[in-house]
Amino acid sequence: MEAAEIRVFVYGTLKPGGRYWPEYCEGRVESVQPAKVNGRLFDLHLGYPGLVLGGDDWVQGVVLTFSSPQDLAQLDELEGYRPDRDMSANEYLRLWVDVVDLDENPLGRVWIYEITDSVLKRSGGTLIKGGNWVV
């Protein structure tokens, strides 16, 4: 991985074919790698999912590789994340986590957006069995 590369695991509307792919990813993404991470995926009943990290279940998604820090800043804006404010004011938290490919081979650390507890509770999110948001 080159120093300028920014890798982000996405699991919902930013996946290829998803609602936000054309605006935030198309023409900006250098590579797309199928991947998964330990966690649980919830339908937030808002048109997009939320991920809670941890546990023995898997959430399926893709690792997107960007070359510009501006692309990450735009994703932060979309995800309601600002590192300069109190974490409780964010919709998602951007975290640095390990992911694996679909055969569970390590892909290294990438950025991921985890839904905050308050948004999950407020939305009445329901568990998506199988951990895959269909675009």
N, C-alpha and C positions, 0 to 999 in steps of 0.2 A: 504494500500500500504506500503510495506517495504521500508526502507530508501535506499536500494541498487537498487530498481527497477527504470528503466528508461522507461517512456511511451512516444511514438511518434505516432502522427496521420499521416498516409500515405494515399495517394489518387491516386497513379499512378503506376509506374513500381515496387514499393516496396510492393504492395499488394500481398497476396497469389496468385500464378499463374502468377505474373508479371515478366518481363524480369530480374529484379535485385533481386527478392525474393531468388533464390537458393544461390547466392553468399553472400548476406548481411543479410539474415534473417533465412533461413532454418537451423534448429538445434540450433539457438541462441535465438529465440523468445519463451518466456514462455507462452504467451497468445495472442489471437487475438480477439478483440471486435469490431463488427460493430459499426460505429459511424458516426456523421456528424458535420459540423461546418458551421457557416454563412460565405458565401463568394461566389466567382465566380470562375469557373474552365475554363482554356483556353488550347486549343491544341496549343502547341508552334511550331508545324510542325518540331520537332526535334526528335520525337519518345518518347516524354514524355510530361506530362502536367505541368502547373503552376497554382498555386492558388493565388487569391487576396482576402484577408480577408475583412469581413464587408458586410453590406447590409442585405437584407431580403431573399436572395436565399440561398440554401444549397449545400454544397459539401459533397458527400458521400465518405467514406473511412473506414479505420479500425484503431483502436489503438493497436499498437504492444507494448508488454512489454518485455524489455530486462533486463538482470541482470548485464551486464558489461559496465562500462563507455567507454571501448574501442569500443564497438558496436556503441555508439553514435558518437565517433570520426570518425569511418569509414563512417557512414552516412553523417557526415559533409563533408568529403572529396568527396564522391559521389555527393553531392548536391552543390559543389563549394562554401562552406561556411567556412570562417575562422574568428573566433571572434577577432583575433589580427590584422586584417587589416581594412582599411577604408571600411565602409559598401557598398559604391558604387562599390567596386572591387569584391564584392560577386555576384554569380549568384542567390542564394537564401539567405534569412535571416532566422535564426532559432529563433522562438518566442515562448513564453510561453502563451498558450491560453486555454480557457474553451471549452470543447466539450460536446456533448450530445449523448445518444444512439439513435437508430432509432425512438423511441417513445418520444424523446426529454426529457428524464430523464438525469439529470446532471451526467457526468462521472468525473468531476474535470478538473484540469489543466494538459496539456500535451505539449510536444514540437511539433512544426509544422514548416514546411519549406514553406515560402511565396516567390514567385518569385519577383525579383526586377523589378521596373518600366522599367529600361533601357533594360533588357533582354526581357521583355514582348513586348516592342515597337520594338526592333530590330528583334524579331522573327516574328512579324506580327500575334501574337496569335489570334485565333478565339474562341469565347465563345462556351463552350460545354453546350448545353441546358440540364437541368436535373442534371448537376453537377456530373456526374459519368463517370470516365475513365474506359472503358471496357478493361480488360486484356485478 
